[in-house]
């Protein structure tokens, strides 16, 4: 009887640690699966939703049709206000590594070549175009997650499955030390992982004051979309450069 009681108490004592271990394995397993999916993906297209806090102000959501092809080719077209009609093309190694921008306005259309990290290109954005895409997103959070797990500084929990952009997703909340001196990207984030595709289709990022600073979403994500060099050519008849 005593032996049975001790066994029950031991199981109860170990349950929290076993559960945490399973979650840890699950989190690291997801990172590995996401990387495998992206390594096998030559190109993708999506409706990209972007909302950022810039200079203290949370901007309106931008809706952009996004095309991406390896090694690094990006085409973006704003399909709704704000910015409707804007087009951006960036191909690593082409156009002197500058962005080709088409910007419609009240005074007509302006076409410019811009440095990715220049003041005009970065106006109203937290990241340069060279950081666009799922690959950068998974790598950045992967580095933070692995470091947080190794140091024991990461708290995380899974939420209930839900639907985001018509896809079944598993939300995961990550909480890092609330001190920027620790070197993590953010204080808190919520990642919605597509259960089938294993990649994040929405990410919400919160700063050290727990304010939303970034909200990115990938709607109608088509992996291995069969994009060709024509999709990243300014002479494409569907573009207006």
C-alpha positions in Angstrom: 0.0 0.0 0.0 2.8 2.4 0.9 4.7 1.5 -2.2 1.6 2.2 -4.3 1.0 5.6 -2.6 4.7 6.6 -3.2 4.3 5.7 -6.9 1.2 7.9 -7.2 2.9 10.8 -5.5 5.9 10.4 -7.7 3.8 10.5 -10.9 1.9 13.6 -9.6 5.3 15.3 -8.9 6.7 14.5 -12.3 3.7 15.4 -14.4 4.5 19.1 -14.8 8.1 18.3 -15.9 7.0 15.6 -18.3 4.4 18.0 -19.8 7.0 20.7 -20.2 9.4 18.3 -21.9 6.7 17.2 -24.4 5.9 20.9 -25.2 9.6 21.6 -25.6 10.0 18.7 -28.0 6.9 19.9 -29.8 8.2 23.4 -30.2 11.6 22.3 -31.5 9.9 19.7 -33.7 7.8 22.4 -35.3 10.8 24.5 -36.1 12.4 21.6 -37.8 9.3 20.8 -39.8 8.8 24.4 -40.8 12.4 24.6 -42.0 12.0 21.4 -44.0 8.8 22.7 -45.7 10.6 26.0 -46.6 13.8 24.2 -47.8 11.5 22.3 -50.2 9.7 25.4 -51.3 11.2 27.1 -54.4 8.6 29.9 -54.5 5.4 31.0 -52.9 2.7 33.6 -53.2 0.2 35.0 -50.7 -1.8 38.0 -49.7 0.4 39.6 -47.1 -1.1 41.5 -44.3 1.2 44.0 -42.5 0.6 46.2 -39.6 3.4 47.9 -37.7 4.0 50.4 -35.0 6.5 53.0 -36.3 7.8 55.9 -34.1 5.2 55.1 -31.5 2.2 55.0 -33.9 0.3 51.8 -34.8 -0.3 52.2 -38.5 -3.3 51.0 -40.5 -3.1 47.5 -41.9 -1.6 47.2 -45.4 -2.7 44.5 -47.8 -0.1 43.3 -50.3 0.0 40.7 -53.0 3.4 39.0 -52.4 5.5 36.8 -54.6 8.8 35.3 -53.4 11.3 33.1 -55.2 14.6 31.7 -54.1 17.3 32.6 -53.8 15.8 36.1 -53.1 13.4 37.6 -55.5 10.4 39.7 -54.2 7.5 41.3 -56.0 4.9 43.2 -54.0 1.7 45.0 -55.0 -0.5 46.9 -52.6 -4.1 45.8 -53.5 -6.0 48.0 -51.0 -5.6 51.3 -49.2 -3.4 52.5 -47.8 -0.9 52.4 -50.6 -3.2 50.9 -53.2 -1.4 50.6 -56.6 2.1 50.7 -55.2 4.5 48.1 -56.8 7.9 47.0 -55.5 10.4 44.7 -57.2 13.7 43.5 -55.6 16.0 40.9 -56.9 19.2 40.2 -55.1 22.1 41.1 -57.4 19.9 43.0 -60.0 19.5 46.7 -60.4 22.6 47.4 -58.3 20.8 45.7 -55.4 18.2 48.5 -55.4 14.5 48.4 -55.1 12.4 49.4 -58.1 9.4 51.3 -56.8 6.3 52.4 -58.6 4.4 54.9 -56.4 1.1 56.4 -57.6 -0.1 59.7 -56.2 -2.1 62.9 -56.7 0.6 64.3 -59.0 0.9 61.1 -61.1 3.1 58.1 -60.9 6.7 58.2 -59.7 9.2 55.4 -60.4 12.3 55.3 -58.3 15.3 53.1 -57.6 15.9 53.0 -53.8 18.5 51.5 -51.5 16.7 48.8 -49.3 17.8 50.5 -46.1 17.6 54.1 -47.3 15.4 56.6 -45.6 12.8 56.7 -48.4 12.5 52.9 -48.6 12.3 52.5 -44.8 9.8 55.3 -44.3 6.9 53.8 -42.5 8.5 50.3 -42.1 10.2 48.5 -39.4 12.1 46.1 -41.7 13.9 46.5 -45.1 12.7 44.4 -48.0 15.7 42.1 -47.6 14.0 40.7 -44.5 10.6 40.0 -46.2 9.4 36.4 -46.2 8.7 33.3 -44.2 12.3 32.1 -44.3 13.5 35.2 -42.3 10.6 34.9 -40.0 11.2 31.3 -39.1 15.0 31.8 -38.7 14.6 34.8 -36.5 12.1 33.2 -34.1 13.9 29.9 -34.3 17.1 31.5 -33.0 15.2 33.2 -30.2 13.3 30.1 -29.3 16.3 27.8 -29.2 18.3 30.3 -27.1 15.4 30.7 -24.7 14.9 27.0 -24.3 18.6 26.4 -23.7 18.8 29.2 -21.0 15.4 28.3 -19.5 14.3 31.9 -20.0 11.4 31.2 -22.4 7.9 30.6 -21.2 5.4 29.3 -23.8 2.0 27.8 -24.0 -0.3 26.4 -26.7 -3.8 27.8 -27.3 -6.9 26.1 -28.7 -6.9 25.3 -32.4 -8.7 28.0 -34.4 -9.2 29.3 -37.9 -7.0 32.0 -39.4 -7.5 33.1 -43.0 -9.6 30.0 -43.5 -6.8 27.6 -42.3 -6.7 25.4 -39.2 -4.0 26.8 -37.0 -2.3 26.1 -33.6 -1.6 29.3 -31.7 1.6 29.3 -29.6 2.4 32.2 -27.2 6.1 32.9 -26.5 7.1 35.0 -23.5 10.8 36.1 -23.2 12.4 38.1 -20.3 10.9 41.6 -20.1 14.2 43.3 -20.5 15.6 44.3 -23.8 19.1 43.9 -22.4 18.7 40.1 -22.6 19.0 40.4 -26.4 15.7 38.8 -27.5 13.7 40.2 -30.4 10.6 41.0 -28.3 8.9 40.5 -25.0 6.0 38.4 -26.2 4.7 37.0 -29.5 1.7 34.9 -30.6 2.4 32.6 -33.6 -0.4 30.9 -35.5 1.0 27.7 -37.1 -0.8 26.2 -40.1 -1.5 22.7 -38.9 -1.2 21.2 -42.4 1.7 23.2 -43.8 3.6 23.6 -40.5 4.6 27.2 -41.3 3.5 30.4 -39.4 0.7 32.2 -41.2 0.2 34.9 -38.6 2.6 36.4 -36.1 1.8 39.1 -33.6 4.8 40.7 -31.8 4.7 42.8 -28.6 7.4 45.1 -27.2 8.8 45.5 -23.7 5.7 47.5 -22.7 3.5 44.7 -24.1 2.3 46.9 -27.0 1.6 45.4 -30.3 4.4 46.5 -32.7 4.1 44.0 -35.5 1.3 41.9 -37.0 2.0 39.9 -40.1 -0.2 37.5 -41.9 0.0 35.2 -44.9 -3.5 34.7 -46.4 -4.1 32.2 -49.3 -0.5 31.0 -49.0 0.5 28.9 -52.0 3.8 27.0 -51.4 5.7 26.0 -54.5 3.6 28.3 -56.6 5.6 27.7 -59.8 6.8 31.2 -60.1 9.4 31.9 -62.8 11.8 34.8 -63.6 9.0 36.5 -65.6 7.2 37.1 -62.2 10.2 39.2 -61.2 10.8 41.0 -64.4 9.7 44.7 -64.6 8.7 44.1 -68.3 6.0 41.7 -67.1 2.9 42.9 -68.9 0.9 42.5 -65.7 3.0 45.1 -64.0 3.1 48.9 -64.5 6.7 49.8 -64.0 
